[in-house]
Amino acid sequence: MSTIQLGTSKLTVSRIAYGCMPLGGSWDDAPVTDDIRTRAFTALDTAYEAGMRFFDHADIYCRGKSETVFGQWMKERKIDRKGIHIQTKCGIQPGSAAMPTRFNFSREWIFSSVDGSLARLGTDYLDVLLLHRPDVLAEPDEIAEAFMRLKQTGKVRNFGVSNHSAAQIELLTTKVPIPFVANQIELSLLHTAPLDDGVNWNISGNAHLTGGGWTVEYCRKHEITIQPWSPLAKGLLGGREIRQDDPRAAHIESTAQIVRSMAADKGVQPETILIAWLLKHPAKFQPVIGTRDPDRIRACVAAIDTPISRDEWYTLYQAGRGSKLP
């Protein structure tokens, strides 16, 4: 598989990352069954055989079970730890019946989250740690202290963010002396908002601005690799049934038709087109695919060898954004 440099780090990483969110099966305390583990191992084997060496996690995925299953896979398959890159995320404090979900970038929470992830993954260091979702109560000084300590102890080698806007990153970097190497954001043909901000900003009466602050442009300027999550749009453009009570149903179906037509013309699967569309962008996105379906994994990887033209890119973009370009 082809590779890219992750941000300004020294890491040379897989062009496509494997997202480990579903590996644990369920988001409750139910134990991981043999069937769930077998399905997870099959998905990881497929990704590894396809050349993927970058694996994305979060401490909360399936209540930690996804990291545990991945650690078991590494041990059972005798995976060379130095031959792969492991990224995880922290900062979401799950809710309960008595307490709402909270975002928590306190030093204590960051430290405990990292220690928990290391134990579940069965490793003594993380290649990358991301702050999962913006904590409204974040104290940049406290985050800087936590990151410096984690780097000094060797527990974390690189740092980044997830779901952060340009302004939020700018605020953190006023105190955090370590460069952020990645920003993981939702981006797909059905969620083009990060690209639309730059296109729509000077249109009179435009209602499509998200307030994201031109995050794509900011990350390009500061050499922060953007990692699109949910790049397959939750499967809605690749064959998953579209609920007719979804107000976007007509738009999703019309976009899916264009994707299917282009895929048929090129002799590939729809998933290949969706990933190829992201790979075309000059920012060198690193899509994070989270499917456990071996055929879909292989279809995503095929995007590396499936070039699309500028005209094809804009045909897909206009279909996905749901409105004509100005």
Summary of the structure (lengths in Angstrom):
residues: 326
radius of gyration: 19.5
end to end distance: 37.2
largest distance: 58.5
contacts: 1074
relative contact order: 0.13
helix: 45%
strand: 15%
